[in-house]
Amino acid sequence: MSGKYFKLFERNVNEVVKFILAGYLPRKVFDDKVIRDAVFGFNIFYKHEINIIDSPLMQRLRRVYQTALAFYTYPSASHSRFEHSLSCVGLAEKILSSLTRKKPRLIPNYTETWAEVRLAALLHDCGHGPFSHASEAFLEEFDEFEQLREENPSLFKNAQAHEILGYFIVRSKDFEKLLWKPITELYSNEDNPFCALSRINLENVAFMIIGKEHPDRSKGKYLAQIVNGPFDVDKLDYLKRDGYFTGLQTAMDVDRLLITLDVKEDTQELCTDISGATTLEQLMFCKMLLFSSVYHHHKVRASAVAFRSLLEMIQGEKEYTLKGLDLSSPFQLLSLNDYDLFNSLHKIAEVNNIVHLLSNRHLPRRALVISRDTIKNEESWVKFSNLGIVDEGKNNLQNENFVRYIRQNIASVVGEKMLNIHFDMPDPPRFRRIALETKVRISRDRYISLDDIYPTEGWVRGYAMYRYRSYIFCPPGQERRVGEASYYILSKNGIKLNEKAFLLAKQEDSLIFSLFPKLVQSTKNGGI
């Protein structure tokens, strides 16, 4: 584990951790604590975990909304990454209990291993930026992440940006120096009979956050999969929690799944008995429902692109800052939370204006809707779907450049800043990993993948065909101008649309055909 970019992440993340933890002094906790959760009930936390929970590193997550700005559409969806993280610890405990009940000698050195899994579940989201996944796409545009993945593919190839940051936070020198070491010094073995804290390996915790087992630890893959795997505690919690707080009626029998869990002995992978496969199908169905109704709702997407444009504006102008940060580095987002956006009085009037609009739900409007229903012919559909909507969200640089190219041309035609024009192509839900990596036991020594039971390629293509929506967003009042310009520009680039592209954007009075000559003349003068 070395290399130029690995060391860059180590150095920069450590500086942020040092800043966040400055002044925090863990105090001795005399009793374990029980915390009630609205979704999963009571969870118990050990003394050393309470010290972690009370630290600024975890307390920041109270001010990071789990579903970004979805509360503008679903008012009760104001739950945070903090409560989600606590609940993941409880689910990890239940999985560990279920596994050891079946195989009492399964986990070697089970006390510290058990504690490491719980810590990884607790800290798995500590690398999230403000508004959770709304800032994830912004993070992913920093070259440092791609360069780190290319330098260390075995570690980070499939890791998301916030998981990578979480990995470096937990293994940073100042995390150990300012937080972990003072905690271990508070408790003797008599104070903490659960395990000797000195035997807990933070490297193991960091590896679990990115879904990897430590190279020096053999036969521990299932432990990492509890925290980050095809059906990990993160998914089990957020699918149920997000459904609960948005008010969607989602059914997922988590308790039934826990009973069926096991470990495949030859590969040490987490698996389930055939009787648990139905619960995993419920999980995928809930995921599809939440994506179509919540995460991809046009107002939720509008709020996400508005927030993204604010970050891009600050990043692109030298004199603009957010809480004194110019966002020139991905590591700066670790010092921010959602309240920093809404509660700060910014020095630059233009920044203040965008923050005012966003905080008062004055959001961009739909100018055009792009979906299978609104695309005119098969050739155009192939062109559009090749941009990544049936490829588990793995859009490449070429596609990002295409989106930017379309935005630039629309902005040029209508005489608007590119920051105010958005070609939003949200990532589709990822079903394939759950199905392909999940092992299902159908007899004593025979296993198949979940995909053999429920072929998820159909789920992915079905979502792309019937549920997926991409949008052109613009400032209020410019919907028709931007929609008509977008229609023409997309057509010139191989994506031909029909009248439903306007009707689904609630534009029934489009003058697109009568304005064609003007748009053609505009593009001849430099629009495209």
N, C-alpha and C positions, 0 to 999 in steps of 0.2 A: 504494500500500500504506500505508494510514493508517486512522485511526478510533480511537474510544475503546477498543474491546476489543483491537484490534491493538496499541496502545500498552501496554495492561494486560499482555498476554502478553509483550511485549518486556521490560518492566520486571521482572516477576516471574520470568520464566525466567532473565534475566541475573543476578538475585540468587542464584538456585540454582546456576547455573554458576560464579559467583564463589566460592560456598561449597565446591562440589565440587572445584574446581581449586586452591583455596588451598594454597600450600606445594609444589605440584608444579613442578619445574624440569626441562624436557626436557634430556636429555644426548645428546651426539653419538653416533650409531651409525655404526660404521665399515664395516659390510658389510650387504648385503641378507640377509634370513633366509628359510629354507625351513621351513615348519611342516607337519607331517603331520596330515591329517584322517582320522578313522576311516571316513567315508562316501565322500569324493571323492578321497582321496589327498593328494599333496603340492601345496602352494600357496606361491608366492614373494611376499614382502612387501618393499617398498622402505624405505629408511632412515627417511624421514619418516613412513611408515605405522606403523613400529615405535614411534615416539614417541607417536603417537595411541593405539596399542594399549596402551602402557604407562601411559597417563594414567588417573587415577581415574574419568574419565567412562566409559571402556571397561571398566576392571577391575570396576566395579560390576556389569556384565552377567554376570560369572562367577558371581555370587550371585543371579541371576534365572533361575529354571527356565524352560526353553522351553515345556514343557507344564504349567505351573502345578503342581498337586498330583497329577498323574496317576501319579507314582511310588508313591503309596499303592495303586494298582491294578496298575500295571506297574512292578515294582521297578527295572528297568534304565533307566527313562525319567527319568534325573536329568541329562540334558544341559541346557546353558545357552544363553542368548541370545548369550553370548560366542563360543562355537565356531560357532554358526550364522552370526553376523555375519562371522567370518573366512572361512567357506566361501563366503558370498555374494560376497566379493571375488574368489575364485578362479573362480566361475561367471561373474561379470561380465567377467573377463579372457578367458574362453573365448568368450563371445558376441562381444566386441569383436574378438577374433582371427578368428573365423569370418566376421564381416561385412567386415572389411578385407581378408581373403583374396579374397573375391568382388569387392569394390569398393575397390581400394587408395586411391582418392582420395575416399572417401566422407566421412571425418571431417575437418572443417577444424580447423587447429591441433591436430592429433591428439594431441600429447604431453600438453598440459595438459588437453584434453578427456578423454582416456583417464584421466588421474590424477583428474579430478573425478568421473567415473563410479565409479572404484574407491573413492574417499573416501565417496561417497554410499552405496554398498553396505556399506561398513564401518560407517558411522554411522547406517544407516537405522532401527535399533532402539534408539538411545540414549535415546529418550523413553519407553520402557516403564517402568511401575511395577512393584512387587513382584508376583511370581507371574504376570507377563505379562498374558495376557488375562483372568485372574481379577480383576484390578483395573481392567480396561478398562471394564467395565460401570459400576463405581463412578465412574470418571472421567467417563463420559458423562453422569452425572446432574448434574454441575455446570453451571449455566446459562451459564457463561462460554464453553463450547464452542459451544453453539447460537447464542449472541449473536455470537460471532466469525464463524461460518458465515453468518449472516444479513447481517453487515456486509461480508464479503468472499466472496460465494458463488463467484466465479470461481476463487478459490484453494482454499477449504476445504470446499466443499459436500459432496464425497465422501470427504474425508480422515478417517481414524480419529484418535482422541484422541492416541495415542502418536506418530502421524506428525506431527500438528500441533506437539506438544511438541518432537519431533526437529527440525522445521523451525526453530523459534525458538531451539533450543540452538545449532545450527550457525551461524546468522546473528547470534548475540548478540555484543555488544561484548567481553565478557570471554572468550568462546571465542577470539576473534581476538587479544585482548591477552595473555591468560595462557597460551594453548596454541599457536595457529597462528603468531603473529609470532615468538615465541622459537624455534619449529622452523625457520622460514624463515631465520632468522639463523644457524643452525648449519651450513647447507650452501651452498656455492657451486655454480655450474654444473658445476665439475669434480668436486665431491663427489657430485653427483646428476645424472648425464648424462641420466637419464630425462626430466626437464623442469626448467625454471626455476620453482621453487616460487612465486616472486613473481607469476607469471602466472596461478596458480590462483585462481579466483573462488569464494569461499565461498557467494555468493548462488546460483550455479549448483548447487552441491552441495545447498543447502537446498531449492531448487525440485524437484530430482530426488527427494528423500525423500517429497514429497507427490505425486509423479507428474506434475509440471508442467515445461514448459520455460520458461526465463527469458524474460520479455517482450522483452528486447533481443536475444535469440538466435533467429534464424530457422532453420528446417529442422533442429530438434534434438529433435523429439518422441520419436523412437525411443530416444534416449539416456535420457530420463526413464523410458520404458517398460521399459528393462532393469532399473531399480531398483524401479519401482512401476508395473506395467502388468498386462495380462490374463494373461500367463505370464512373470512377472518372476523374478529370481534368488531372491527370498524364497520364492516358491511352489515353485520347482524344488528348493530345498534343504530346506525344512521338511517337505514331503510325503515325501521320501525319508528324511530324518533321523529324523523321528518314527516312521515305519514301522520303521526299523532298530532304534531303541532301545526300542521297545515289543515288538519281536519279531514284528510282523505281516509276512506275506509279501506285500509290495507290489512290483509290477513297473512300472518306469517307465524307458524307454530315453532318458535325457537326452542321451547322446552323439549319438544319431540325430537328435534335435530340433535340436541345435546345428548340425549339418551343413545342415539345411534352412532355417535362418533367413536372412532378407533384409530389405531396407528398401523399402517401397513409395514410389517416387520422387516422385509428385505430392503426397502428404500427409506423407511422411517418417515413416510409421508402421512399427513393427516388424511383420513378417509372416512367414509360413512357406509353403513349397511344399506342394502337396497331399500329397506323400509324408510330410510331418511331422504330418499331421492325426491319424494313428493314435496317435502319442505323446501328443498333447494329449487324446485320448480316454482314454488310460491315466491321464493326470494327473487328469482328472475322476473316473475310477473310484476311483483311490487316495484322492482327497479324500473321496468318499462312504464308503469303507471306514473311513478314519480317524475321520470324524465319528461313524459309527454304533458303532464298536468302542472308540474312545478318548475323543474330545472330549465325546461325549454319553453315555458309560457312566455308569450311575446313581451309582457310587461317586465318579467324577471330578466329577460335578455336585454330589454331596453335599459334597465337600471345598470346592468353589468357593463354595457358598452359606454354608458355615460361615465361610470367610474373609471373605466379603462382610458377614456379620452382625457380625463383629468390627470391620470398618471403620465400619459404620453405627453401632455402639454407641459407638465412640470419638468419632465425628463428632457424635453426638447428646447427649453428656454433657460439660458444660464442664470437669469435673475429670479426665476420662479423657484419656490421651495414649498415643502409641506412639513411643518413643524421643524423648519430649519434644514431639511434634507432635500437635496436636489435629485434624488432617485437615480443617480448615475451608476449606482452599484446595487445588485440584487440583495446584498446583505443589509442594506438600510431598511428594508421592509420589515425586518425582524424587530425593529425598534418602534414600529407603529401598530396601532390598533384602530378599530373602526371609529372610536370616539375622537381620535385625533383629527379625523376628517370633519365630523359634524360639530365638534365643540371648539375648534380653533378659529381664531380671527386671523386670517392670512393677510400678509402685508401687501400683496399684489391684488389690485382691484379685479383683474380678470379671473384670477383663481378664486377670489371671494365670490364672484358672480356665479361661477359654475358650481361651487360648493352650496351656495344659497339655492340654486335651482334644484340640485340633486337632493338636498336635505328636505326640500319642500315638495318633492315628488313631481317636479316639472321635468318630465322625461322625454327623450327623443320619441318620434312617432314613426309608425310604419309607412314607408313609401311604396314598398313592393314586397310580396311574399313569394318565395321560391320553394316549390315542393313538387312531388310527382304529379299532383293535380294541376299545377300551374305551368308545367313545362310542356311545350307544344308537341314535340315529337321524340321518338326514341333516340335519335342521334344526339339531341340536346340533353336528354336524360343521361346518356352514357358520359357525355362531356362533364356534366355536373356531378354525377356520382363518383367520377374519378378524382374529384377533389377531396375525397376521404370520408364521405358520409357512411360508407359501408365497410370501412377499414379500421374499426375500433378507435377512431379519433386520431390515428397516426398521420396527420397532415404533414407533408414535407415542406422544405423551404420553397420549392418551386410553386406549390399551391399558395403559400403565404404571400409570395411575390405576386401571384395572380390576383389575389384579393386586394392587395395594396394598389396594383395597377388599375383595377376597376374603380376603386375609391378615388384615385387621383383623377381619372377621366371624368367621373361623375361630378366631382368638385369643380373641375375646370369648365365643364359645360354650363353648370348652374351658377358659377361665380361664387362659390362657397369655400371656406377652409376645409381641407381634407379631414381635420380632426372632428368636424361636425357631420361628416358623412361616414356611415358605418355599413360595411358588408359583413354581417354577422353569420358565421357558420359554426354553430356550437358543435362540440364533439358529441358523437352519438354514444349511447350507453354501451358499455363493454360487457358483452355476454360471453364471448368466446373463452376468455381466461377461466371463468368459473366452470364452464362446461368441459373444456379440454384438460384442465389441470386437476379437476376433482375426481378422485378415485372412488368407485362404488364397488363394494364387495357383493358379489352375487352368489358365491358359494365359499366354502372354507378357505380355499387357496386361489380363487379366481376373482380378478378385478377387471372392471371396464371403466371407461370414462363416462362422465355424466352426459357427454355429447352423444354417446352411443344410445342413450335412452331418450334424450330430448335434443334432437339435432338443432343446435342453436344458430346454424347458418341461416335457417329459415326465420328465426327470431330477428336476426340482424337485418336481413333483407326486408322482412315484413315491416320493421320499424322505419327503415329508409323509404319504403314505398308508401306507407299509409300514415305515419306519424311525424316524420322529420320535417321541420320547417327551417328555412334560412330566410334572413330578412335584410332589406336595405332600410336603415333608419336614418332619419334626418331631423333638423330642428322643427318644432311645431310651426305650421303655416306654410311649409315648403313641400308638403307631401306630394302634391300633384307634379310640380316641376321636377323634383328629384325622381319621382317614380317614372315619369315619362322619359327622362334622360337615362335612367337605369335600364329601362326596357330596351331602348335603342342600343346602348353600349353593350349590354349583355348579348343581345342578338348579334351584333357585329363580332362578338367573341365566341360564337358557337352555342350560346344558351338562349334559345328562342322560347318566349313565354306566350301564354294566352291571356284572355281577359280576366281569368280568375286571379291572376297575380295582383290585379288592382282590387277586385271585389273582396278578396280575403284581407286586404289592407284597408277595407271600408272606404274605397274610392270608387264610387259608382258614376262619377261625372268626368272620367278621364277624357281628355281631348287628344289622346296619343296620335290618332290617325290624321287629324287636321293639323297637328303640330309637326308632323314628320318633316316637311320641307324646311322649317326653321331649324330643327335639330340637325338635319343634314348640313345646312349652311354653317351652323355653329361649329360642327366638328371639322368641316373643311378649313375653318379659320383657326384651327389649332386645338380643338377639343379632344381629339383622339390622336 
